[in-house]
Amino acid sequence: MDGPAPEMIQHSAGLRQISAQRFYGDPTKAKTVKSLGFRVRPYVDRMQLPAEIRKAISSYIAALLVRHPNYLAKLAAFHHDGAHRRKR
């Protein structure tokens, strides 16, 4: 494993307080997310992570987006389309 995965797994292995919260998403965005290959569920699992682990994960994802520009383009288009719809 590379990136922040080993540290996150080690931290979350002992984590007992994972909570599920109901999520009411935008059906249009749900369709877009499904088309990108993600599963859309009616809830979101939440857990507390220390700042250093969150930073490691965000840096790792940023590096992946830079190495794979197609993902970055899809992500930018997704957020642009959502912002455009909210302005109407």
N, C-alpha and C positions, 0 to 999 in steps of 0.2 A: 504494500500500500504506500501511496505517496501523499504528499500534501498534508493537510491537517487531520486526515482520517484517523491515524493511530491515536493521537491525543484526544480527539473527540470521542472515539469509542471507549477509551480508557475512562474519560470523565463520565460519559453517559451510562456506562455499565453499572455503576453503583447508584445511578439516579432513580429514585423511587417516585418522585413527584412529577409525573407527566400528566397533564390535564388535557381533556378534549373539550373544545369549545365549538358551539354551533356556528356555522358560517353560511351567510346568505350572499352568494356571489352574483355578479352580473351574468345572466344567461349567455349574452353575446361573447363575453370574455371566456366563459366556461367552454363554449364551442371552439374558440380559438385555441385555448390551452389543450383541449382534447385533440385537436388537429396536430398539435406539436408532440403528441404522444404521452401526455400526462393524464393521470386519473383524476377526476374531479369528485370529491367527496363532500358530504354535507357538514363536515366538521374539520377542525384544524387541531392537530396535536401541538401542545406548547410545553416547552421545558426551559428552565433557566440555564443560561450558559455564561461563564465568565467572559469579560471583555476580551481577554487575550485569545480565547478560542473563537469568538465571533470575528475578531480581526483576522485571524489565520484563515478562517473559512471564506471571508469576503475577498481576501487577497488571492486565494486559490481560484475562486470563481472568476475574478477579474482576469487572472492570467489565462484561464481557459477561454474566456470570451475573446481575448486578444489573439490567441492562437487559432481560434476557429471563428473567423469573421462572419460566417453565415448565421451563427447563433446570435451574434451581436446585432446583425441587421434585423433578424426576426424579433428580437427583444425590443429594439428601438422602434420598429414599426408597430408592435403591439402597444407600446406606451404612447406613441404618437397618435394612433387611431383612437385610443381611449380618451386622450386629452382633447382631441378634435370633437368627439361626440359630446363631451361635458360642456364645451363652449357654446353649443347650439342652444 
